[in-house]
Amino acid sequence: MRTKDELFLWPLSKRENEVLRLVSFGLEFIEISNRLGLTPHTIRYHITNVRRKFNEMNASKHRIVAECFRTGYLNPFERLSV
């Protein structure tokens, strides 16, 4: 089991953190892209980078989020601001 400090091979960028946080709220790529003013393709690119840094290219976005909750990297009780 990985700790919070061992979760990612390399630090996530500010945008990768932001996208991962929005994924943790259950938003779809199109919703995230609208919120951030990016294309859905760019959101997929950031998620691919997160998977690479997580060292699990086949991991679902939900598995990565669950692991982030487990280690304390993301707060499962945080609320999405409108």
C-alpha positions in Angstrom: 0.0 0.0 0.0 1.2 3.4 -0.9 1.3 6.4 1.4 0.3 9.9 0.4 3.9 10.8 -0.3 4.4 7.6 -2.5 1.1 7.9 -4.4 2.5 9.5 -7.5 5.9 8.9 -9.2 6.1 12.6 -10.0 4.3 15.6 -8.5 1.0 16.5 -10.2 0.8 19.9 -12.0 -1.7 22.4 -10.7 -4.0 21.7 -13.6 -3.7 17.9 -13.1 -4.7 18.4 -9.4 -7.6 20.5 -10.4 -8.9 18.0 -13.0 -8.4 15.1 -10.5 -10.3 17.0 -7.9 -13.2 17.7 -10.2 -13.2 14.0 -11.3 -13.5 13.1 -7.6 -16.8 15.1 -7.5 -18.2 12.8 -10.2 -18.1 15.3 -13.0 -17.8 14.0 -16.6 -15.0 15.2 -18.9 -17.4 17.5 -20.8 -18.6 19.1 -17.5 -14.9 19.6 -16.4 -14.0 21.1 -19.8 -16.9 23.5 -19.6 -16.0 24.6 -16.1 -12.3 25.1 -16.9 -12.7 26.4 -20.4 -10.7 23.5 -22.0 -11.6 20.9 -24.5 -12.6 17.4 -23.4 -9.5 16.1 -25.3 -7.3 18.3 -23.0 -9.1 16.9 -19.9 -8.4 13.3 -21.2 -4.8 14.3 -21.7 -4.5 15.5 -18.1 -6.1 12.3 -16.8 -3.7 10.2 -18.9 -0.8 12.2 -17.3 -2.3 11.5 -13.8 -2.5 7.7 -14.7 1.2 7.8 -15.9 2.3 9.5 -12.7 0.2 7.1 -10.7 2.1 4.3 -12.5 -1.1 2.6 -13.5 -2.0 3.3 -17.2 -4.9 0.8 -17.0 -6.3 2.1 -13.7 -9.8 3.7 -14.0 -10.2 7.3 -12.9 -12.4 5.9 -10.1 -9.6 3.7 -8.8 -7.2 6.6 -8.8 -9.7 8.8 -7.0 -10.4 6.1 -4.4 -6.7 5.7 -3.7 -6.3 9.5 -3.4 -9.2 9.4 -0.8 -7.6 6.5 1.0 -4.2 8.1 1.4 -5.6 11.6 2.2 -4.3 13.2 -1.1 -7.9 14.3 -1.7 -10.5 15.1 0.9 -13.7 13.0 0.4 -15.8 15.4 2.4 -14.9 18.5 0.4 -17.8 20.2 -1.3 -17.9 21.4 -4.9 -18.2 25.2 -5.1 -20.6 26.4 -7.7 
